[in-house]
Amino acid sequence: MIKVGIIGSTGYAGQELVRLLYGHPEVKIIKTISETYMDNKYSYVYRNFTGFSQNVCSALDYETIADGIDVLFTSLPYGALMERLNDDILNNVTVIDLGVDYRLLNSMEYKQYYSKEHKSIHLSPRFTYGLCEWNENEIQEAENIANPGCFATAIQLALLPLIKEKIILTDVIVDGKCALSGSGRTLTLGTHFVEANESVKPYKIINHPHKVEARKAIEHFTHEQVKLTFVPHIVPMQRGMLVTCYTRTAMKVDYDFIRSIYEKYYHCKEFVQILDRGMYVETKWVRNSNMCHINFEVDEQDNSLIIFAAIDNLIKGAAGQAIQNLNIMNGFPQNTAINYVPTCI
């Protein structure tokens, strides 16, 4: 039995970790850590856990954080973990980080996108990038995991097969739409109901960190230089994410050829499904699941290609992929505790 602790357990991604891990036959949750709700029963913070969880939220103490656990999930705002994480902690517990602090960025890029100096960039080599469908072998041998971001996950799953096979030109425009939960649980003016309801707005148009994360990961997996133009938007729904990628092909192609490329890479990947022709992705079809749905359209007249990918930002884009990484690291079936049919209603 793997004993786990969760820092940030009362955030949106954190509570999904708790919910899913309660269904994991090889895991026992030892610590639900929350500075905001310390000493409160977890089922007081999230009433849906009434009758399921007896855990009490504990304070965050980095001196004793590794005591009594094997794996530590961390789900914190940017900059919080890198301030306190050290080699002593990593020598005593496996960390699966859902945050941004150890995802591929060097110190200069981190400062550019987060306006902070990275205090522990020397720890980054101890983390493996956890894009499960593309980095499984490295994850199996990993010491710690940097869980990919939600937009970065959807973008990579949509583009990687085609860039790897040199099918498309590497100048890609990506339009992204994400639910309000992607902004986190901390209240901000932009997430007030009156401000957000019945409105769609772009944000971080130039400096969204998932753009550089996706670009660097794509270049790592394909050895191709990529230019991404990425415009994310917030949409007034609770959960879900959809990316639309616009690109041109490097040769004359048709629908069946492009589909064969996707099937080559994803035919045995349970959590990535290529939809039937003419069946466009919808966020509700992947809601509350670890699935990624992909489809595309080919315009043969001008060699253009439009690719769609939908995920649940809190599961495949966060907690579900983190558990998938845990499963790979420990030799469990990848779908353990995350093999749920999406709830489309």
N, C-alpha and C positions, 0 to 999 in steps of 0.2 A: 504494500500500500504506500503510495507516494503522498507525503504530507506537504501541503501547500499553504502559503500565505499570500494575501492579496493586498498590496498597497493601493489605495484609491478605490476601495471596494464599493463605495457608495456613489461613485460617478456612473454615468450611463454604461460605459463599456465595462466598468468594474462589476456592476450588478449583473450584467450578462455573463461575465465569467463565473460569478457565484452560482447563478441559476443553472448554467450548463454543467459546471463541475459537480453539482449535487447529483447529476445523473451519470457521473463517470465511475465505473465499478472499481477502478484502480486508484482512486484519489480520495483523500480525506482533507477537508478544509479545516486547518488549525487556527489560522489567524485571518480575521477580516479587519483590516486596518483602515481607520478613517479619523483624521484629526478633527474634522467637522462634527462627527457624531460619536466620538469616543465615549465609552461607558453606556451607550444606548444599545439595546437589543437590535440585531440586524433586521428583525421582522417589524421593529418599530419604524425604521427608516423606509423599508419597502414592505408594505403590508401583505403583498402577495406571497411572502415567505412565511407567513403565519402557519404553524403546524409543520413546517419543513426545517426551519433553521432555529437552533438554540444559540447561535453565535452571538457574542457581544462585541461591538466594535472596540478595538483597542487603539491606544496611542501609537504614534510612529516613533520608534526608538531605534536608530540605526546601530547603536552599540549592541543590541540584542536581537536585531531583526532576523538573523539566520538561525537563532536558537530553536531547535525542535522542528525544523522544517527541511524539506529536501529541495523544493522549488519555490521561488518567489516571483509572482506575477506583479508587475509594476504598471500602473495606469495613472500617470501624473501629467500635469501641464508641463509644457516645455521648460527646461531649465531646472526643474525641481530635483530630478534624480541626479543629474551630473554634478550638482553642488555637494552631494553627500556620499555618493557611491565610491567605493575604494577597493583595492585589491584584497584586503582582508575579508570583506563581505563576499566577493566573488570566489575566494578560495574555500568558502564554507557553504555556499548555496548556489544553485543554478538560477539565473535570472532570465525571465522572459519578459522583455520590456515592450509594452504597448505604446510607449511614448516615443518622442522624436529624437532623444538625445544621442543615440548610438546608431542611427540609420545613415550610413554611407557618407554623410557630410564631413568635410574636413573643417578645421577650426575657422578658416576664413569664410567658408560658405555658411557655417553655423552663425557666425556674427552677422553676415549679410542678411540672412533670412529671419533671424530671431533677435537681432540687436543685442546680443549678449556674448560675452567671452565664454567659451566652453572651458569649464574648470577641470575636466577629467578626460580630455580627448585621447590621452594615452591608453585609456581602457577600451577604446573602440575596436582594436584588433582582437579583443577577447569575445566579441559579439559576431555572430553569423547572421546574415540577412535572411529572414525567414519567409521568403516567397515559396510556399510549399510545392507548388506544381513545377517550379523551375529550379529549385535548389535542394531537392530531397537528399541527395548523397551527402552534401556538406552539412545539412541539418542533422543527419543521423550521427555525425561525429562532433557536433557543436558543443561547445562549453556553455555558451549563453546565446540568447536569441534577441535580435532586434526585429520586432514584428513590423511588417510594412504598414505604411499609412493606407487609409481607405481609398482615396483617389489614386494613389500610386499603384495599389493592387489592381484596381479595375483597368487602369490605363495599360499596365504591363500585360495582363492576361489578354487584352484585346489586341495588342500590337506585336508582342514578342514573336509569335510564329511567323508572321509575315516579314518582319525585319530580319529574323534569323535566316530565312530562306531567300532574302534579297528580292522579295516580290514587290515591295513598295518603296517609293522614294522616302528618304529619311527626314523630310521636312513635313511635320504633321501638325494639324490644328486639332485641338481637343476642347470640346465644350463639355463642362461638367456640371451636374446638378446634384446637390446633397441636401438631405433633410436637416431640420434644425438641431437634431441630436448631435450632429457632427460638430456643433459649436460648443458642446460640453454642457454640464449641468449648472455651472456657475452662471448666475443671472447677469445679463448685460442688456443694455437698452435695445439692441437689435434683435434680441430674442423674446422680448415682451410680446404677448399675444397681439396687442393692438398694432405694434410696429411690424410684426412679421406676417400676420394673417393676410391672405389675399394679395400677396406681393412676392415677386421674384426679383432678386437683385444680384448683380455680380460683386465679387469681392476679391481682394488680393490678386488683381489681374496680372501684375508683373511679377510679384514676389511671393507667390504661393510656394511654400517649401516642398510640396509634393511634386511640383514640376521638376525641380532639380533632382529629387529622390528618384522619380521615375526615369528621368533621362540617364542618370548615372547607373541605375540598375540595368536598364536596357542595354547600355553600352557594355556593361560587365558581362551580361549573358550572351550578347551577340557579337561583340567586338566591332560594332558599327557605330560611327559618330551620328548622333541624332539631334535634330533641332525640334523642340516642342514649343508650340504656342498654345498656352493653356489658359482658359477663362472659366473659373469656377463660379457657380451661382448657388445661393441659398434658396430653397423652396419651402413653402409652408406645409410640411408634413413631418411626422414624427421620426420616421426612419426610412432609409432607402437611398440609393445612389445610382445615377445613370451617367455614363460618359458616351459621347458621340465623337468619333475620330474621323477627320476628313483628310484624305491623302490621295496621291496618284500612284498608279502602278508603274513599275519599271519596264513593263512589257505588256503585250496584249494578253488579257486573261478573260475568263468567264466565271460564272458563279460556281460551277462544279469544280473548277480548278482551285479556287480560293477555299471552297469547303474542304477539299481533300487535304489542303495544308493544315487547316485547323484540326481535322480528324487525325492527322499524323501525330500531332503533339498532344491532343487531349482525349483520344479515344479511350484511354484507360484511366483518365483522371475523373474520379467520381463527381467532384464538386464543380467541374466546368462542363457546361452543356451547350452545344451548338444547336440552336433552334431550327425547326424546319423552314424551308424557304417561304418568305412572305409572312412569317410569324415574328413580329417585332417584339423586342424585349419590353417588359414593364417591371417597374420596381415592386409592384405587389406580388409578382410571381416568385420573387425570391425572399419575401419578407419573413423574418424570424428563421432564416436558414443560413447555412454556410455555402450556398450555391452561388455560382456566377453564370448568368445566361448571356450568351453572345449570339449576335447575328449581324448580317451585313448586306449591302447592296452594291452591285457592280454596274457602273455606267460605261459600257463598252465603247460608246461613241467618243468619249474624251479621256478614257483610261483613268477615271476617278473611282474611288472606293470609299464608301461610308460604312463605318463599323460601329456597332452598338454593344455596350456591355452594362449589365445591371447587377448590383450586389446589395446586400443589406450592410450598411456602413458599420453597424454595431457588431455584426457577427463575422462574415467573411472579411470585412474591413477592420476587424478588431478582435473581439473575444474568441470567435470561432476559429479564426486562423491561428490565434495563440494556442488554443487547445490542439489544433491539428499539428502544430509544431511540437507540443509536448508529446503527442502520440508518436510522431516520427522519431523523436529523440529517444524514446523508451521502447520502441519496437512494438507498440500497440497498433491495432488496425487504425488507419487514419481517421475513420469515421466514428471512432468511439466517442460517445457523448455529444456528437454534433450531427448525427444522422437523422435529421428531422425533415419531414415534408413541409415546405413553406406554407404559411397561413395567409392565403391571398385575400381573405375577407376580414 
